[in-house]
Amino acid sequence: MNRNLGRAGLLVLLLSLPAGALLAGDNPVVIQLGQRLAALRANPEYAELAAFERLQAQQAISELAEARRSVRERAQYVAERRVEIAEIATRTQAAQREVGRLDRTRSELLVEASRREAERARQEVERMRIQAQIQAEEAERLRQAAEAETLARQDAELALTSVAGQQSAKLSAARQKEARLAREEAELVSGTKLPASKFEARGEVFTLPASAFAGGSAKLSEAGQSSASALAAYLQASPKAKARIEGFGDKQTPGQRRADALRDALVAAGVSKGRIQAAGKGNGSSSKAAEIVVTQ
């Protein structure tokens, strides 16, 4: 009993002393640890928390301040750990206290909520009874309106389908006209004819035969160079257009190399590299060594 009282008295005495009274020398570690411990004492929220851990930390700091050089490293380690433990214990107990407070508040709120919930449930039952009656009447009205709306929607869908078809046809025609004008401009600028093309879902597709490349290599032939020049002019006439080159190979030349050669020729003719993609697509034939798919 007397030991416990003596220990409690020592605890009160040490915790009441200012940090500087327990520190010796100018050891910066001692000063820093004392400041950390003082910060805990200065916080009113931590006043009664982790008192024993803080006492141990204060004692460890005092021992560090007075430690001989031979044991100073160990004393510093112990002091740092004790301060860290005191900080963690203080914050842990503060968190536990807050959790307890929140639990009590939650319990009070649950009790109040249960009382209010019972009254709300009674009111809700009455509200739902009235709402069910209103909904039954509304459902009948909506059924009749739905029948009329279905008929009206069918008429509207037929009209929209017709309009959409007309708009699609107009858009396709406009794009083809734009492509035709760009084609004429490109052929005038380049002085050569563009390869034949056709419009598909993926875009306007130009096809180059095997004769566009020198035999057994990916190098463009004279005809291929002319086609590349015309295609470059065509793309420059349509600044928003992009091109995807798909190369088809043979036994000597992979399709990717042909696609790359054609891409390089377009870039050399002034087309931005960012507007062109090149990919190999397997083996081709004498009539199809590469395709250039142009999209607006």
C-alpha positions as CSV (number, residue, x, y, z in Angstrom):
1,M,0.0,0.0,0.0
2,N,2.8,2.4,1.0
3,R,4.8,1.4,-2.1
4,N,1.9,2.2,-4.3
5,L,1.4,5.6,-2.6
6,G,5.1,6.4,-3.0
7,R,5.0,5.4,-6.6
8,A,2.0,7.6,-7.3
9,G,3.7,10.5,-5.5
10,L,6.8,10.1,-7.6
11,L,4.6,10.0,-10.7
12,V,2.9,13.2,-9.8
13,L,6.1,14.9,-8.9
14,L,7.9,14.0,-12.1
15,L,5.0,14.8,-14.4
16,S,4.6,18.2,-12.7
17,L,8.2,19.2,-13.3
18,P,9.0,21.3,-16.5
19,A,11.0,19.4,-19.2
20,G,14.1,21.5,-18.6
21,A,14.3,20.5,-14.9
22,L,14.8,16.9,-15.8
23,L,17.3,17.3,-18.6
24,A,21.1,17.7,-18.2
25,G,23.7,19.0,-20.6
26,D,23.2,20.3,-24.1
27,N,22.5,16.9,-25.7
28,P,20.2,17.8,-28.7
29,V,18.5,14.4,-28.5
30,V,17.7,14.9,-24.9
31,I,16.2,18.3,-25.7
32,Q,14.2,17.0,-28.6
33,L,12.8,14.0,-26.6
34,G,11.9,16.4,-23.7
35,Q,10.1,18.6,-26.2
36,R,8.1,15.7,-27.5
37,L,7.1,14.7,-24.0
38,A,6.3,18.3,-23.1
39,A,4.0,18.5,-26.1
40,L,1.9,15.6,-24.7
41,R,1.6,17.3,-21.3
42,A,0.7,20.6,-22.9
43,N,-2.3,19.1,-24.7
44,P,-5.3,19.3,-22.4
45,E,-7.0,16.3,-24.1
46,Y,-4.1,14.1,-23.0
47,A,-3.9,15.3,-19.4
48,E,-4.8,12.0,-17.6
49,L,-3.8,9.6,-20.3
50,A,-0.8,7.2,-20.3
51,A,0.7,8.7,-17.2
52,F,2.8,5.6,-16.4
53,E,4.2,5.4,-19.9
54,R,5.1,9.2,-19.8
55,L,6.8,8.7,-16.5
56,Q,8.9,5.9,-17.9
57,A,9.8,8.1,-20.8
58,Q,10.8,11.0,-18.5
59,Q,12.9,8.7,-16.5
60,A,14.6,7.3,-19.6
61,I,15.3,10.9,-20.8
62,S,16.9,11.8,-17.4
63,E,19.0,8.6,-17.6
64,L,20.1,9.6,-21.1
65,A,21.1,13.1,-19.9
66,E,23.3,11.6,-17.2
67,A,24.6,8.6,-19.1
68,R,28.3,8.0,-19.5
69,R,29.6,7.9,-23.1
70,S,30.1,4.1,-23.0
71,V,26.3,3.5,-22.4
72,R,24.9,6.7,-24.1
73,E,23.9,4.9,-27.3
74,R,21.9,2.3,-25.5
75,A,20.4,4.9,-23.2
76,Q,19.4,7.0,-26.3
77,Y,17.7,4.0,-27.9
78,V,15.8,3.3,-24.7
79,A,14.7,6.9,-24.3
80,E,13.6,7.2,-27.9
81,R,11.5,4.0,-27.6
82,R,10.0,5.1,-24.3
83,V,9.0,8.5,-25.7
84,E,7.5,6.7,-28.8
85,I,5.7,4.3,-26.6
86,A,4.3,7.2,-24.5
87,E,3.1,9.0,-27.6
88,I,1.5,5.9,-29.0
89,A,-0.1,5.0,-25.7
90,T,-1.4,8.5,-25.2
91,R,-3.0,8.7,-28.6
92,T,-4.3,5.1,-28.3
93,Q,-6.0,5.9,-25.0
94,A,-7.4,9.1,-26.4
95,A,-8.8,7.2,-29.4
96,Q,-10.3,4.6,-27.1
97,R,-11.9,7.3,-25.0
98,E,-13.3,8.8,-28.1
99,V,-14.6,5.5,-29.3
100,G,-16.3,5.0,-25.9
101,R,-17.9,8.4,-26.2
102,L,-19.1,7.7,-29.7
103,D,-20.5,4.3,-28.6
104,R,-22.5,6.0,-25.8
105,T,-23.7,8.7,-28.2
106,R,-24.7,6.0,-30.7
107,S,-26.6,4.0,-28.1
108,E,-28.5,7.2,-27.1
109,L,-29.3,7.9,-30.7
110,L,-30.5,4.4,-31.3
111,V,-32.9,4.6,-28.4
112,E,-34.3,7.9,-29.7
113,A,-34.4,6.6,-33.2
114,S,-36.4,3.5,-32.2
115,R,-39.0,5.7,-30.6
116,R,-39.2,7.9,-33.6
117,E,-39.2,4.9,-35.9
118,A,-42.3,3.5,-34.3
119,E,-44.2,6.7,-34.9
120,R,-42.9,6.9,-38.5
121,A,-43.9,3.3,-39.1
122,R,-47.5,4.0,-38.1
123,Q,-47.6,7.1,-40.3
124,E,-46.0,5.2,-43.1
125,V,-48.7,2.5,-43.0
126,E,-51.4,5.0,-43.4
127,R,-49.5,6.9,-46.1
128,M,-49.0,3.6,-48.1
129,R,-52.7,2.7,-47.8
130,I,-53.6,6.0,-49.3
131,Q,-50.9,5.8,-51.9
132,A,-51.9,2.3,-52.9
133,Q,-55.4,3.5,-53.6
134,I,-54.1,6.4,-55.6
135,Q,-51.7,4.1,-57.5
136,A,-54.5,1.8,-58.5
137,E,-56.4,4.6,-60.0
138,E,-53.3,6.0,-61.7
139,A,-52.4,2.5,-63.0
140,E,-55.7,2.3,-64.9
141,R,-55.2,5.8,-66.3
142,L,-51.6,4.9,-67.4
143,R,-52.8,1.7,-69.0
144,Q,-55.1,3.6,-71.2
145,A,-52.5,6.2,-71.9
146,A,-49.9,3.5,-72.7
147,E,-52.1,2.0,-75.4
148,A,-52.5,5.4,-77.1
149,E,-48.7,6.1,-76.6
150,T,-47.8,2.7,-78.2
151,L,-49.7,3.5,-81.3
152,A,-48.2,7.0,-81.4
153,R,-44.7,5.7,-80.9
154,Q,-45.0,3.2,-83.7
155,D,-46.0,6.0,-86.0
156,A,-43.1,8.2,-84.8
157,E,-40.6,5.3,-85.2
158,L,-41.6,4.8,-88.8
159,A,-41.2,8.5,-89.4
160,L,-37.8,8.6,-87.7
161,T,-36.6,5.6,-89.6
162,S,-37.5,7.3,-92.8
163,V,-35.8,10.6,-91.8
164,A,-32.7,8.7,-90.5
165,G,-32.4,6.9,-93.8
166,Q,-32.7,10.1,-95.7
167,Q,-30.1,11.8,-93.5
168,S,-27.7,8.9,-93.8
169,A,-28.0,8.9,-97.5
170,K,-27.4,12.7,-97.6
171,L,-24.4,12.4,-95.4
172,S,-22.9,9.6,-97.5
173,A,-23.5,11.5,-100.6
174,A,-21.9,14.6,-99.1
175,R,-18.8,12.6,-98.0
176,Q,-18.5,11.0,-101.4
177,K,-18.8,14.4,-103.0
178,E,-16.2,15.8,-100.7
179,A,-13.9,12.9,-101.5
180,R,-14.4,13.3,-105.2
181,L,-13.5,17.0,-105.0
182,A,-10.4,16.1,-102.9
183,R,-9.5,13.4,-105.4
184,E,-9.7,15.9,-108.3
185,E,-7.5,18.4,-106.4
186,A,-5.0,15.7,-105.5
187,E,-4.7,14.5,-109.1
188,L,-4.2,18.0,-110.3
189,V,-1.5,18.7,-107.7
190,S,0.3,15.5,-108.1
191,G,-0.1,15.2,-111.8
192,T,-1.0,11.5,-111.6
193,K,-4.1,9.5,-111.1
194,L,-5.1,8.1,-107.7
195,P,-5.6,4.3,-107.4
196,A,-9.1,3.0,-107.7
197,S,-11.1,3.2,-104.4
198,K,-14.4,2.1,-103.0
199,F,-16.4,3.2,-100.0
200,E,-16.9,0.7,-97.2
201,A,-18.1,0.8,-93.6
202,R,-14.4,1.2,-92.5
203,G,-13.9,4.2,-94.9
204,E,-12.6,4.9,-98.4
205,V,-10.4,2.0,-99.4
206,F,-7.6,2.4,-102.0
207,T,-6.0,-0.8,-103.3
208,L,-2.4,-1.0,-104.7
209,P,-1.4,-4.1,-106.8
210,A,1.9,-6.0,-106.4
211,S,3.3,-3.9,-109.3
212,A,3.4,-0.9,-106.9
213,F,6.5,-2.6,-105.3
214,A,9.7,-3.7,-106.8
215,G,9.8,-7.5,-107.3
216,G,10.9,-9.4,-104.2
217,S,11.3,-6.3,-102.0
218,A,9.3,-3.7,-100.1
219,K,10.7,-0.8,-102.2
220,L,8.1,1.2,-104.1
221,S,8.3,0.9,-107.9
222,E,7.9,3.9,-110.1
223,A,4.2,3.3,-110.3
224,G,4.0,2.9,-106.6
225,Q,5.9,6.2,-106.0
226,S,3.3,7.9,-108.3
227,S,0.4,6.4,-106.4
228,A,2.0,7.4,-103.1
229,S,2.5,11.0,-104.3
230,A,-1.2,11.2,-105.4
231,L,-2.3,9.7,-102.1
232,A,-0.2,12.2,-100.1
233,A,-1.8,15.0,-102.1
234,Y,-5.3,13.5,-101.4
235,L,-4.6,13.4,-97.7
236,Q,-3.3,17.0,-97.7
237,A,-6.5,18.1,-99.5
238,S,-8.5,16.6,-96.6
239,P,-6.6,17.9,-93.5
240,K,-8.9,16.0,-91.1
241,A,-8.5,12.6,-92.8
242,K,-6.5,9.8,-91.4
243,A,-5.0,6.8,-93.2
244,R,-4.5,3.2,-92.1
245,I,-2.1,1.3,-94.4
246,E,-2.5,-2.5,-94.5
247,G,0.4,-4.3,-96.2
248,F,0.1,-7.8,-97.8
249,G,3.3,-9.7,-98.3
250,D,4.6,-12.5,-100.5
251,K,7.2,-15.2,-100.1
252,Q,10.1,-12.7,-100.1
253,T,8.6,-9.6,-98.4
254,P,6.5,-9.4,-95.3
255,G,3.3,-7.2,-95.5
256,Q,4.6,-5.0,-92.6
257,R,7.6,-3.9,-94.6
258,R,5.4,-2.9,-97.5
259,A,3.1,-1.0,-95.2
260,D,6.1,0.8,-93.6
261,A,7.6,1.7,-97.0
262,L,4.3,3.2,-98.2
263,R,3.9,5.1,-94.9
264,D,7.4,6.5,-95.2
265,A,6.7,7.6,-98.7
266,L,3.6,9.5,-97.6
267,V,5.5,11.1,-94.7
268,A,8.3,12.1,-97.1
269,A,5.6,13.7,-99.3
270,G,4.5,16.0,-96.4
271,V,1.8,14.0,-94.6
272,S,2.0,14.1,-90.8
273,K,3.2,10.8,-89.4
274,G,0.6,11.1,-86.6
275,R,-2.2,10.7,-89.3
276,I,-0.9,7.4,-90.6
277,Q,-1.0,3.9,-89.2
278,A,0.8,0.9,-90.8
279,A,0.2,-2.8,-90.2
280,G,1.0,-6.1,-91.8
281,K,-2.0,-8.2,-92.9
282,G,-0.6,-11.5,-94.1
283,N,-0.1,-12.6,-97.7
284,G,-1.6,-10.7,-100.7
285,S,-1.9,-11.3,-104.3
286,S,-0.9,-9.7,-107.6
287,S,-4.0,-7.5,-107.4
288,K,-3.7,-6.6,-103.8
289,A,-0.3,-5.8,-102.2
290,A,-1.6,-2.9,-99.9
291,E,-4.7,-1.2,-98.9
292,I,-5.0,2.4,-97.7
293,V,-8.1,3.0,-95.7
294,V,-8.9,6.7,-95.4
295,T,-11.4,7.9,-92.8
296,Q,-12.6,11.5,-92.3
